[in-house]
């Protein structure tokens, strides 16, 4: 009997211990869960976010923002590099004169990546100008376009979208799907459109240009890609801006948004919103091309002193985004400081005073007959070379040429003009004095009318 009671008590004790363990384990699990929830809710336990507090503006996926400390450190590192070490080639040129101002390795044929979309969009805008298609035309996205990777507008098969929206997507976010859809809408196939691209390059005189698709992606099936020299990229950009300046209406946009599809992406241009003058033009990247960019911007003139100046900068083959950013920012920001279209010549200010035989006046002021805005480097001093015609004798009629003036900057002739007298040079003598008085009276009466 005692033995039976002892066994019963042992079983009961074991049962109670198991329950106590289960209760305690459950409580422990509950406490652990509560602690985990508290950790999730507690900001102090979150991963620290990047702090954008550096006084350097940089491009990000959320638009232009201040740099983080890590980004600023990268930028400072590459600022010590030369442009030659940051790029495979670079070019700075003036749009109006198409003069190349700075250059490095610009005649080597380079992979273009998405900068070749400038050829594609040139063809598209030509077709719009011809009336073959309209910006309001609706394009139905086919399967091939919708499946393209890389930079895209995230278009879906059978989606309907306007030609103009496809142009925006091609230029702002470098949409491979968008430019392919445009190409097939115009020509029926990519291959037929590429024929138009190569024809356009030939008409522009781009002898090294070779186009294989509308996007600039490497075609691994044929191991080929779009290419031309950096010099030719400059010519292409100048011609595109000359014939289709409306392209800047798209490339200057900071972002592309489609609320219906919840799409928002910022312009791929790394200098847009960072250098105020920048309003275009196109970026590119593939393994073959490296990071490439064609930048353009306009510096507004000051009336009576300087004229508007549009510059184009091209950089190819940078090994990373920060290298390209530092190189492009340096090239373009320095350019807008170094160059200007300055007013030279004209009759607002006398260039010299000369002696004329038998003149009533001891010295006669002379002026440049012509005036023009001339591109100069602000580091160069402008020098004048004035040559006066020999044996000048009064009288000399208003506006008559009395010599020539040539302007030089950095040792280069930049402007020349005839020298003229702005007012009539009268001969000595009492009678000539009376004639001069009456002529001036009548001239002032005419001016007062």
C-alpha positions in Angstrom: 0.0 0.0 0.0 2.8 2.4 1.0 4.6 1.4 -2.2 1.5 2.2 -4.3 1.1 5.6 -2.7 4.8 6.4 -3.3 4.5 5.6 -7.0 1.4 7.7 -7.3 3.1 10.7 -5.7 6.1 10.3 -8.0 3.9 10.3 -11.1 2.0 13.4 -9.8 5.2 15.2 -9.2 6.5 14.5 -12.7 3.2 15.7 -14.2 3.4 19.0 -12.3 7.0 19.6 -13.3 6.2 19.1 -17.0 3.3 21.6 -16.8 5.5 24.1 -15.0 8.2 23.7 -17.7 5.6 24.2 -20.5 4.1 27.2 -18.8 7.5 28.7 -18.2 8.7 27.9 -21.8 5.5 29.4 -23.2 6.0 32.5 -21.0 9.6 32.7 -22.2 8.5 32.5 -25.8 5.9 35.1 -25.2 8.5 37.4 -23.6 10.9 36.8 -26.5 8.2 37.7 -29.0 7.3 40.8 -27.0 10.9 41.8 -26.9 11.2 41.3 -30.6 8.2 43.4 -31.3 9.6 46.1 -29.1 12.8 46.0 -31.0 11.0 46.4 -34.3 9.1 49.3 -32.9 12.1 50.9 -31.3 14.0 53.2 -33.8 17.1 52.9 -31.7 17.5 49.3 -32.7 17.1 50.0 -36.5 20.0 50.0 -38.9 21.3 53.6 -39.0 20.2 55.4 -42.2 22.7 57.3 -44.4 22.9 60.9 -43.4 22.9 63.3 -46.3 24.6 66.3 -44.6 27.6 67.1 -46.8 27.7 70.4 -48.8 28.0 68.6 -52.1 25.0 68.0 -54.4 24.9 64.6 -56.0 22.5 62.6 -58.2 20.6 59.8 -56.4 17.7 57.5 -57.3 15.5 60.0 -55.4 16.8 63.0 -57.3 19.5 65.6 -56.5 20.4 65.5 -52.8 23.3 66.4 -50.5 26.0 63.7 -50.4 26.6 61.3 -47.6 30.0 61.3 -45.9 31.0 58.2 -47.9 29.9 59.7 -51.2 31.8 62.9 -50.4 34.9 61.0 -49.6 34.7 59.2 -53.0 34.2 62.5 -54.8 37.2 64.1 -53.0 39.3 61.1 -53.9 38.5 61.4 -57.6 38.9 65.2 -57.7 42.6 64.6 -57.4 42.6 62.6 -60.6 43.1 64.2 -64.1 40.4 64.0 -66.7 42.7 61.7 -68.7 42.7 59.3 -65.7 38.9 59.6 -65.2 37.9 59.0 -68.8 38.9 57.2 -72.0 38.2 60.3 -74.0 36.7 63.8 -73.5 35.7 66.8 -75.6 34.4 70.3 -74.9 32.9 72.2 -77.8 30.9 75.3 -78.7 27.5 74.6 -80.3 27.3 77.8 -82.4 30.7 77.6 -84.1 31.2 73.9 -83.6 34.7 74.8 -82.5 36.4 72.1 -80.3 37.8 73.9 -77.2 39.3 70.9 -75.3 39.9 67.4 -76.4 41.5 64.1 -75.5 41.6 60.9 -77.6 38.6 62.0 -79.6 39.3 60.1 -82.9 39.3 56.6 -81.4 36.1 54.6 -82.3 34.1 54.2 -79.0 31.1 52.1 -78.0 28.2 54.5 -77.5 25.8 52.6 -75.3 22.6 54.6 -74.8 24.1 57.8 -76.1 23.3 56.2 -79.5 19.7 56.8 -78.7 20.4 60.4 -80.0 20.7 58.8 -83.5 17.4 56.9 -82.9 15.6 60.0 -81.7 17.0 62.1 -84.6 15.3 59.7 -87.0 12.0 59.8 -84.9 11.9 63.6 -84.8 12.7 63.7 -88.6 9.7 61.6 -89.2 7.5 63.9 -87.1 8.8 66.9 -89.0 8.1 65.2 -92.3 4.5 64.4 -91.1 5.0 60.6 -91.4 4.0 60.3 -87.7 2.6 62.6 -85.0 3.5 63.0 -81.4 -0.1 62.2 -80.5 -0.1 58.9 -82.4 -0.8 55.9 -80.1 1.6 53.0 -80.1 0.7 49.5 -78.9 3.6 47.9 -77.1 4.6 44.5 -78.5 6.1 41.6 -76.6 9.7 42.1 -77.8 9.7 45.7 -76.5 8.1 44.8 -73.2 10.6 42.1 -72.5 13.7 44.3 -72.9 15.9 44.8 -69.9 18.4 47.4 -68.7 17.0 50.9 -68.3 13.3 50.7 -69.1 9.9 52.6 -68.8 8.5 49.3 -67.4 6.1 49.0 -70.4 3.7 46.0 -70.6 2.7 44.1 -73.7 -0.5 45.5 -75.4 -0.2 48.8 -73.4 -1.2 51.8 -75.5 1.1 54.9 -75.2 1.6 58.1 -77.2 4.7 58.7 -79.4 5.5 61.8 -77.3 5.5 59.8 -74.0 7.8 57.2 -75.6 10.2 60.1 -76.6 10.1 61.3 -73.0 10.9 57.9 -71.7 13.7 57.4 -74.2 15.4 60.6 -73.2 14.7 61.0 -69.5 15.1 57.5 -68.2 16.8 56.0 -71.2 14.0 53.5 -71.8 15.1 50.7 -74.0 11.6 49.5 -74.3 10.3 52.9 -75.3 12.9 53.6 -78.1 12.4 50.0 -79.5 8.6 50.5 -79.6 9.2 53.8 -81.5 11.5 52.1 -83.9 9.1 49.3 -84.7 6.2 51.7 -85.0 8.1 53.7 -87.6 9.8 50.9 -89.6 8.0 47.7 -88.7 11.1 46.1 -87.3 14.3 47.0 -85.5 16.4 45.9 -88.5 14.6 48.2 -90.8 14.9 51.1 -88.4 18.7 50.5 -88.0 18.9 51.1 -91.8 17.5 54.6 -91.2 19.9 55.1 -88.3 22.9 54.3 -90.5 21.6 56.5 -93.3 21.2 59.4 -91.0 24.8 58.9 -89.8 26.1 58.9 -93.4 24.2 62.1 -94.2 25.8 63.8 -91.2 29.2 62.7 -92.4 29.9 60.4 -89.5 32.2 58.0 -91.4 33.0 55.8 -88.4 29.4 55.5 -87.2 28.0 51.9 -87.0 24.5 51.2 -85.7 23.2 47.7 -84.9 20.1 48.5 -82.8 18.0 51.4 -81.5 19.0 51.0 -77.9 22.8 50.9 -77.7 22.8 47.6 -75.9 25.5 45.2 -76.9 24.1 42.5 -79.3 25.8 39.4 -78.0 24.3 37.3 -80.7 26.5 39.0 -83.3 29.0 40.4 -80.7 28.6 43.9 -81.9 27.4 47.3 -80.7 26.7 50.9 -81.7 29.9 53.0 -82.1 31.4 56.2 -83.4 34.3 58.5 -82.4 34.0 61.1 -79.7 34.4 63.8 -82.4 31.5 62.3 -84.3 29.4 62.3 -81.1 30.0 66.1 -81.0 28.9 66.6 -84.6 25.8 64.4 -84.0 24.9 66.4 -80.9 25.3 69.8 -82.7 23.2 68.7 -85.6 20.5 67.3 -83.4 20.2 70.5 -81.5 20.3 72.5 -84.7 17.5 70.7 -86.4 15.5 69.6 -83.3 16.1 72.0 -80.4 12.8 70.8 -79.0 14.7 67.7 -77.7 15.7 69.9 -74.8 12.1 70.2 -73.7 12.4 66.5 -72.7 16.0 66.2 -71.6 15.7 69.1 -69.1 13.0 67.4 -67.1 14.1 66.2 -63.7 12.0 63.1 -63.6 9.4 61.0 -65.4 6.2 60.1 -63.6 3.3 57.9 -64.6 0.8 57.9 -61.7 -1.5 55.3 -63.3 1.4 52.8 -63.3 3.0 54.0 -60.1 6.2 54.8 -62.1 8.6 57.5 -60.9 12.3 57.7 -62.0 14.7 60.6 -62.1 16.6 61.8 -65.1 19.8 59.8 -65.7 21.8 63.0 -66.4 24.3 63.3 -63.4 24.6 67.1 -63.7 21.0 68.1 -64.2 19.9 70.2 -61.2 23.5 70.4 -60.0 25.1 72.8 -62.6 22.3 75.4 -63.3 23.1 75.8 -67.0 22.8 72.1 -67.8 19.6 71.1 -69.8 20.6 67.8 -71.6 21.6 65.6 -73.2 22.2 61.8 -72.8 24.0 59.2 -70.7 25.1 55.6 -71.6 26.5 52.5 -70.0 27.5 49.0 -71.1 30.5 46.9 -70.3 31.9 47.8 -73.7 31.4 51.6 -73.3 32.0 52.2 -69.7 30.1 55.2 -68.2 29.6 57.7 -70.9 27.8 61.0 -71.0 27.0 63.8 -73.5 26.3 67.0 -71.5 25.0 70.4 -72.8 23.9 73.6 -71.3 23.5 77.3 -72.0 24.9 80.3 -70.2 22.7 83.4 -70.8 24.3 86.6 -72.0 24.2 90.1 -70.6 22.7 92.6 -73.1 25.3 94.8 -74.7 28.2 92.8 -73.2 27.9 89.0 -73.9 25.7 86.7 -75.9 24.1 83.3 -75.0 26.6 80.5 -75.1 25.7 76.8 -75.5 28.5 74.3 -74.8 28.6 70.6 -75.3 30.8 68.2 -73.2 31.4 64.6 -74.0 33.1 62.0 -71.8 33.5 58.3 -72.5 34.8 55.2 -70.8 34.7 56.2 -67.1 35.0 53.1 -64.9 32.3 54.1 -62.4 29.5 56.6 -61.7 31.5 58.8 -59.4 34.4 59.0 -61.8 32.0 60.1 -64.5 30.3 62.5 -62.2 33.5 64.2 -61.1 34.9 64.4 -64.6 31.7 65.8 -66.1 31.1 68.3 -63.3 34.7 69.6 -63.6 34.6 69.8 -67.4 31.3 71.7 -67.6 31.5 73.9 -64.5 35.0 75.1 -65.5 33.8 75.7 -69.1 31.0 78.0 -68.2 33.5 80.1 -66.2 36.3 80.0 -68.8 34.4 80.9 -71.9 32.1 83.6 -73.1 30.7 85.3 -76.2 31.8 88.9 -75.8 30.9 91.9 -77.8 33.7 93.2 -80.0 33.8 96.2 -82.4 31.0 98.6 -83.2 30.6 102.3 -83.2 29.7 102.8 -79.5 33.3 103.5 -78.5 36.2 105.0 -80.5 39.2 102.7 -81.0 41.7 105.4 -81.7 42.1 109.1 -82.6 44.0 109.9 -85.8 45.4 112.9 -87.6 43.9 113.9 -91.0 45.6 116.4 -93.3 43.7 119.7 -93.7 41.1 118.6 -91.1 39.4 121.3 -89.0 39.8 119.0 -86.0 43.2 118.2 -84.6 42.3 114.6 -83.9 39.6 112.5 -85.5 38.0 109.5 -83.7 37.7 106.2 -85.6 35.5 103.2 -85.0 35.1 99.6 -86.0 32.5 99.4 -88.8 31.3 95.9 -87.7 30.5 94.4 -84.4 29.9 90.8 -83.3 29.9 88.5 -80.3 33.0 86.4 -80.4 33.8 83.3 -78.3 36.9 83.9 -76.1 38.6 82.3 -73.2 38.4 84.6 -70.2 42.0 83.8 -69.4 43.2 85.3 -72.6 43.7 89.1 -73.0 42.2 90.6 -76.2 44.6 92.6 -78.2 43.9 95.0 -81.1 46.1 95.6 -84.2 45.1 99.0 -85.9 46.3 100.0 -89.3 45.4 103.4 -90.7 45.4 104.1 -94.4 48.2 106.5 -95.5 47.7 110.0 -96.9 44.3 110.7 -95.4 43.1 114.2 -96.3 40.0 116.1 -95.4 37.2 116.2 -96.3 36.2 112.6 -95.5 32.5 111.6 -95.8 30.6 109.9 -92.9 31.1 106.2 -92.8 34.2 106.2 -95.0 36.8 103.5 -94.4 40.1 104.9 -93.1 41.9 101.6 -92.1 41.4 98.2 -90.6 41.4 96.6 -87.1 42.2 93.0 -86.1 41.5 91.5 -82.7 43.6 88.6 -81.3 43.1 86.4 -78.3 45.6 83.8 -77.2 47.6 84.6 -80.4 44.6 83.7 -82.6 42.7 86.1 -84.9 39.2 86.3 -83.6 37.7 89.3 -85.4 38.5 92.0 -88.0 36.7 95.0 -89.4 37.2 98.2 -91.4 37.8 101.3 -89.5 35.5 104.2 -90.3 34.8 107.8 -89.3 31.4 108.1 -87.7 31.1 111.8 -88.5 32.2 113.8 -91.5 35.7 115.2 -91.4 35.6 118.8 -92.6 38.4 120.7 -94.4 40.0 123.7 -92.9 38.7 127.2 -93.9 36.1 129.8 -93.0 33.6 128.7 -95.7 33.9 125.1 -94.5 33.2 126.2 -90.9 29.9 127.8 -92.0 29.0 124.7 -94.0 29.7 122.5 -91.0 27.6 124.7 -88.7 24.6 124.6 -91.1 24.9 120.8 -91.7 25.0 120.1 -88.0 21.9 122.4 -87.5 19.9 120.5 -90.1 21.1 117.1 -88.8 19.9 118.0 -85.3 16.5 119.1 -86.6 16.2 115.7 -88.4 17.2 113.8 -85.2 14.6 115.8 -83.2 11.7 114.8 -85.4 
